[in-house]
Amino acid sequence: MTGESRIERIYEQVVRRNPGEVEFHQAVKEVIETLGPVLVKHPEYADQKIIERICEPERQIIFRVPWVDDRGEVQIDRGFRVQFNSVLGPYKGGLRFHPSVYLGIIKFLGFEQIFKNALTGMPIGGAKGGSDFDPKNRSDAEVMRFCQSFMTELHRHLGEYTDVPAGDIGVGAREIGYLFGQYKRMTNRYESAVLTGKSPHWGGSLVRREATGYGTVYFVDEMLKARGQSIEGHSCVVSGSGNVAIYAMEKLQRLRGSVIACSDSGGVIYHKSGIDLDLVKRLKEVERRRIAEYAQHHRDAKYIPGGSIWDIPCEIALPCATQNELDEAAARRLVANGCLAVAEGANMPTTPAGVRVFQEAGIAYGPGKAANAGGVATSALEMQQNASRDTWSFEHTEERLQEIMSGIHRNCHEAAEEFGSPGNYVLGANIVGFRRVAEAMLAFGVI
Ligand code: GLU
């Protein structure tokens, strides 16, 4: 059987075995459809059914999360942890709290995480978890009670050598604090490295907060450099206004890019003279408000309710909000408006048809599993610091992050050339990540 037809059969089987999990199907397809040439080069991967094994999570945990809201009403949410692959290290990946969460979302994220984590070169396996709990409009006390209930079940599946969660959408420093507190209480162990994204006051790493956004910008910078260009003087739009978007904008501004738009699920802020990042940080990080309020502080800024940020002409576009936020039509508009580079701060934000548009147009396109790997890489640096009971300076940690991102870029770039598709970072990232996981799986035998 040819590599291609084998891969088609594997995909059909994944769809059959995981009905209705469309995001998971999409993530699997996007990875395995690039692996045909690798199977030709390494028939032992096919013999040992490496791809088939990778597509089946090692363990999936689904649990009830009951808690009592401020009005005294009992609420029941659903918790998930999908421990996908642990050949390279303990399961590692964030927790997402968002009403759209169901098993298919967690599986797509966990599957992506395997390859992303492998790409970092660090000793971390792949996992993801979360809940359909909606933290929006919930009080601090409600979020705390939810986190405590969530961890009351999850703690038995975690450990610094077993599974190390972190944040994702809806899970930031506040939630990690409540989760860590409850883990410590349940286990009677101060096991710092069981969670990452902790506050630097009690075991967290400096730069972890900034790392995903900074890393995405380092990646776009590398892609542009490879084409003899740079960020300086280019117009940039960044979707979202959460943790990833904020620090992507910060690094773009430091590298003298001109950031003119950001967004949230309600709409878009277009500010031609440049986004006021201190204001975005205050609104989003401190006051937990909507981005619409930005326009009340800057008369020359325009708020477009329900608008698409991809309508705004720009040279650099960073999707940093959520999956499938950039479709084929949006990709066409970006290309028509002269966009040079797209790098994904979010996980799988571009639809497969959108990706094809970028590839056909020949613009620099960095897929999430490479471009946003700086977050989880810095989580691995946090684990290193915890293991050695040490803390590193901001400068040292950021230097490590920058080295890791340029290493990821170099490896993806080289693999794309090796497999005859220069500049194709999708192919490069999938192949580099997959090979590392596949080699470890071969070494461990059939497990
Ligand atoms: N949720 C982040 C990601 O998508 C970070 C995971 C982590 O730090 O473990 O990679």
Residues whose N, C-alpha, C, O or C-beta is under 5 A from the ligand:
A	BS01	LIG	K92 G93 G94 V164 P165 A166 G167 D168 N372 G375 V376 S379
